[in-house]
Structure formats: C-alpha cells, structure tokens
Amino acid sequence: MLRKSFLFLLLVVVSLSASAFEVKPGLWEITQTSGEGGGESSGQVETTKFCYNEKYVSDYAESVRADLEYAGFQVDGLEEDSGSVHMTITDSSLTPPFVADIILEKISDEHVVYKNLERAGSVPEYVDERRFISKDC
C-alpha cells in the first residue's frame, strides 16, 4: 500500500513538472508594442534586453506575478499549463480601477508572447514579443 501511495505521488509530481511553463535562462530581447487602447502611445514600439537567470525561469509564471506585484498590481487567478499562463491584474489606486487580463503564450522555450488585455476593451493595451538571444548575459 505504501509503495502504491509513493508511486502515485511520484506520478503527480512528474505530471505537474511536465506541465510547467518553462523558458530558457539567458539574454532575451523584449519588443513591446502598444495597442489601440494605449492612448497617445498607440502603435509605439520599444525594444529592451533582459537577462533571465536560472532562478527566474525555474518558476516563470510566479516570477512574472512577483514583477507585477512589485509594480503595484494585485494579481489574481493565476492559471498555468505548459503552453500558457493567464492571470488578472488590478490597480485600485486609479479611478476607475484598472483591470486587465494578462496572457502569456509560449510559442517555444525561446519565444513568448505576452498580452495585456484591458477589460474595458478587446484590443490589447500592449503586446510583448519576448525572444531568446543567447545563454550568456
């Protein structure tokens, strides 16, 4: 009986780790395009580079959540599988409060699309294309 319980637990752990949203550590290029909901900045494109270390990518969805919370957003409803992450962010300090759905779509472990969809409209507030460049930062 103990052996069956251990095997079941091992199977659950393996299946959970296989369903994690995983990307490569290293240097990434992030191209952010503001959508029609971006006001005066609509259509603007900004490109930056960011180094994701092993700790950051070991739990990518939680790292993104922590970044958003650090920026002052309340994050709710984190749902994750191997190909996407969904969460809702709220900034109650604004009137009316800003509420948006965040969707991360994994194209590959070297390409992620990050969409910020404001609840008031169906047009993305902005879209990030995140592409792996190199393992060296």
PAFI-953116 format. One record per residue (C-alpha): residue number from 1; x, y, z; residue in three letters. Coordinates in steps of 0.02 Angstrom, whole numbers, plus 50000, padded with zeros to 5 digits. Layout:
<nodes>
<node n="NUM" x="X" y="Y" z="Z" res="ALA"/>
...
</nodes>
This chain:
<nodes>
<node n="1" x="50000" y="50000" z="50000" res="MET"/>
<node n="2" x="50140" y="50121" z="50045" res="LEU"/>
<node n="3" x="50226" y="50080" z="49880" res="ARG"/>
<node n="4" x="50066" y="50122" z="49783" res="LYS"/>
<node n="5" x="50049" y="50288" z="49875" res="SER"/>
<node n="6" x="50230" y="50331" z="49837" res="PHE"/>
<node n="7" x="50209" y="50287" z="49653" res="LEU"/>
<node n="8" x="50050" y="50392" z="49642" res="PHE"/>
<node n="9" x="50138" y="50541" z="49724" res="LEU"/>
<node n="10" x="50286" y="50522" z="49606" res="LEU"/>
<node n="11" x="50168" y="50518" z="49456" res="LEU"/>
<node n="12" x="50082" y="50678" z="49515" res="VAL"/>
<node n="13" x="50248" y="50768" z="49540" res="VAL"/>
<node n="14" x="50310" y="50715" z="49368" res="VAL"/>
<node n="15" x="50148" y="50768" z="49283" res="SER"/>
<node n="16" x="50148" y="50937" z="49372" res="LEU"/>
<node n="17" x="50329" y="50973" z="49325" res="SER"/>
<node n="18" x="50295" y="50922" z="49145" res="ALA"/>
<node n="19" x="50153" y="51047" z="49133" res="SER"/>
<node n="20" x="50255" y="51196" z="49195" res="ALA"/>
<node n="21" x="50278" y="51347" z="49082" res="PHE"/>
<node n="22" x="50465" y="51337" z="49051" res="GLU"/>
<node n="23" x="50583" y="51451" z="48955" res="VAL"/>
<node n="24" x="50772" y="51459" z="48934" res="LYS"/>
<node n="25" x="50880" y="51561" z="49051" res="PRO"/>
<node n="26" x="50990" y="51691" z="48968" res="GLY"/>
<node n="27" x="50977" y="51853" z="48869" res="LEU"/>
<node n="28" x="50807" y="51894" z="48797" res="TRP"/>
<node n="29" x="50750" y="52034" z="48682" res="GLU"/>
<node n="30" x="50581" y="52108" z="48726" res="ILE"/>
<node n="31" x="50488" y="52207" z="48593" res="THR"/>
<node n="32" x="50336" y="52297" z="48665" res="GLN"/>
<node n="33" x="50203" y="52368" z="48550" res="THR"/>
<node n="34" x="50062" y="52473" z="48622" res="SER"/>
<node n="35" x="49891" y="52434" z="48552" res="GLY"/>
<node n="36" x="49744" y="52545" z="48509" res="GLU"/>
<node n="37" x="49699" y="52550" z="48693" res="GLY"/>
<node n="38" x="49867" y="52633" z="48730" res="GLY"/>
<node n="39" x="49803" y="52811" z="48706" res="GLY"/>
<node n="40" x="49935" y="52933" z="48642" res="GLU"/>
<node n="41" x="50064" y="52794" z="48637" res="SER"/>
<node n="42" x="49961" y="52684" z="48519" res="SER"/>
<node n="43" x="50071" y="52593" z="48395" res="GLY"/>
<node n="44" x="50234" y="52639" z="48480" res="GLN"/>
<node n="45" x="50369" y="52505" z="48483" res="VAL"/>
<node n="46" x="50503" y="52491" z="48617" res="GLU"/>
<node n="47" x="50639" y="52359" z="48622" res="THR"/>
<node n="48" x="50741" y="52312" z="48775" res="THR"/>
<node n="49" x="50850" y="52168" z="48829" res="LYS"/>
<node n="50" x="50833" y="52072" z="48991" res="PHE"/>
<node n="51" x="50932" y="51932" z="49071" res="CYS"/>
<node n="52" x="50827" y="51791" z="49144" res="TYR"/>
<node n="53" x="50931" y="51694" z="49270" res="ASN"/>
<node n="54" x="50901" y="51512" z="49321" res="GLU"/>
<node n="55" x="50800" y="51564" z="49474" res="LYS"/>
<node n="56" x="50684" y="51675" z="49371" res="TYR"/>
<node n="57" x="50645" y="51541" z="49241" res="VAL"/>
<node n="58" x="50632" y="51399" z="49367" res="SER"/>
<node n="59" x="50455" y="51463" z="49401" res="ASP"/>
<node n="60" x="50424" y="51586" z="49261" res="TYR"/>
<node n="61" x="50240" y="51616" z="49299" res="ALA"/>
<node n="62" x="50275" y="51656" z="49482" res="GLU"/>
<node n="63" x="50419" y="51770" z="49430" res="SER"/>
<node n="64" x="50303" y="51868" z="49315" res="VAL"/>
<node n="65" x="50174" y="51876" z="49456" res="ARG"/>
<node n="66" x="50307" y="51944" z="49576" res="ALA"/>
<node n="67" x="50360" y="52076" z="49447" res="ASP"/>
<node n="68" x="50179" y="52134" z="49429" res="LEU"/>
<node n="69" x="50151" y="52140" z="49617" res="GLU"/>
<node n="70" x="50313" y="52238" z="49638" res="TYR"/>
<node n="71" x="50245" y="52362" z="49509" res="ALA"/>
<node n="72" x="50093" y="52388" z="49622" res="GLY"/>
<node n="73" x="49963" y="52274" z="49543" res="PHE"/>
<node n="74" x="49853" y="52149" z="49634" res="GLN"/>
<node n="75" x="49868" y="51983" z="49542" res="VAL"/>
<node n="76" x="49727" y="51855" z="49546" res="ASP"/>
<node n="77" x="49680" y="51693" z="49462" res="GLY"/>
<node n="78" x="49850" y="51628" z="49408" res="LEU"/>
<node n="79" x="49819" y="51479" z="49292" res="GLU"/>
<node n="80" x="49964" y="51392" z="49208" res="GLU"/>
<node n="81" x="49996" y="51247" z="49092" res="ASP"/>
<node n="82" x="50140" y="51203" z="48976" res="SER"/>
<node n="83" x="50085" y="51323" z="48839" res="GLY"/>
<node n="84" x="50005" y="51471" z="48926" res="SER"/>
<node n="85" x="49986" y="51572" z="49084" res="VAL"/>
<node n="86" x="49831" y="51676" z="49125" res="HIS"/>
<node n="87" x="49807" y="51799" z="49267" res="MET"/>
<node n="88" x="49708" y="51955" z="49307" res="THR"/>
<node n="89" x="49788" y="52116" z="49370" res="ILE"/>
<node n="90" x="49705" y="52261" z="49459" res="THR"/>
<node n="91" x="49765" y="52435" z="49506" res="ASP"/>
<node n="92" x="49636" y="52500" z="49630" res="SER"/>
<node n="93" x="49730" y="52664" z="49655" res="SER"/>
<node n="94" x="49658" y="52727" z="49490" res="LEU"/>
<node n="95" x="49482" y="52794" z="49464" res="THR"/>
<node n="96" x="49402" y="52692" z="49392" res="PRO"/>
<node n="97" x="49514" y="52546" z="49443" res="PRO"/>
<node n="98" x="49620" y="52473" z="49303" res="PHE"/>
<node n="99" x="49583" y="52289" z="49273" res="VAL"/>
<node n="100" x="49668" y="52185" z="49138" res="ALA"/>
<node n="101" x="49693" y="52005" z="49089" res="ASP"/>
<node n="102" x="49873" y="51951" z="49064" res="ILE"/>
<node n="103" x="49903" y="51808" z="48944" res="ILE"/>
<node n="104" x="50074" y="51731" z="48913" res="LEU"/>
<node n="105" x="50079" y="51615" z="48763" res="GLU"/>
<node n="106" x="50229" y="51501" z="48742" res="LYS"/>
<node n="107" x="50274" y="51484" z="48560" res="ILE"/>
<node n="108" x="50433" y="51389" z="48608" res="SER"/>
<node n="109" x="50556" y="51392" z="48753" res="ASP"/>
<node n="110" x="50641" y="51533" z="48654" res="GLU"/>
<node n="111" x="50487" y="51637" z="48609" res="HIS"/>
<node n="112" x="50346" y="51702" z="48721" res="VAL"/>
<node n="113" x="50203" y="51820" z="48678" res="VAL"/>
<node n="114" x="50140" y="51924" z="48824" res="TYR"/>
<node n="115" x="49971" y="52012" z="48803" res="LYS"/>
<node n="116" x="49893" y="52140" z="48919" res="ASN"/>
<node n="117" x="49707" y="52146" z="48877" res="LEU"/>
<node n="118" x="49617" y="52287" z="48964" res="GLU"/>
<node n="119" x="49445" y="52233" z="49023" res="ARG"/>
<node n="120" x="49361" y="52389" z="48956" res="ALA"/>
<node n="121" x="49402" y="52341" z="48776" res="GLY"/>
<node n="122" x="49452" y="52193" z="48672" res="SER"/>
<node n="123" x="49607" y="52273" z="48596" res="VAL"/>
<node n="124" x="49773" y="52233" z="48682" res="PRO"/>
<node n="125" x="49840" y="52376" z="48786" res="GLU"/>
<node n="126" x="50009" y="52311" z="48734" res="TYR"/>
<node n="127" x="50092" y="52155" z="48667" res="VAL"/>
<node n="128" x="50269" y="52096" z="48706" res="ASP"/>
<node n="129" x="50365" y="51980" z="48592" res="GLU"/>
<node n="130" x="50498" y="51900" z="48701" res="ARG"/>
<node n="131" x="50636" y="51808" z="48607" res="ARG"/>
<node n="132" x="50787" y="51715" z="48673" res="PHE"/>
<node n="133" x="50952" y="51783" z="48606" res="ILE"/>
<node n="134" x="51092" y="51695" z="48700" res="SER"/>
<node n="135" x="51128" y="51591" z="48854" res="LYS"/>
<node n="136" x="51259" y="51721" z="48902" res="ASP"/>
<node n="137" x="51202" y="51885" z="48977" res="CYS"/>
</nodes>
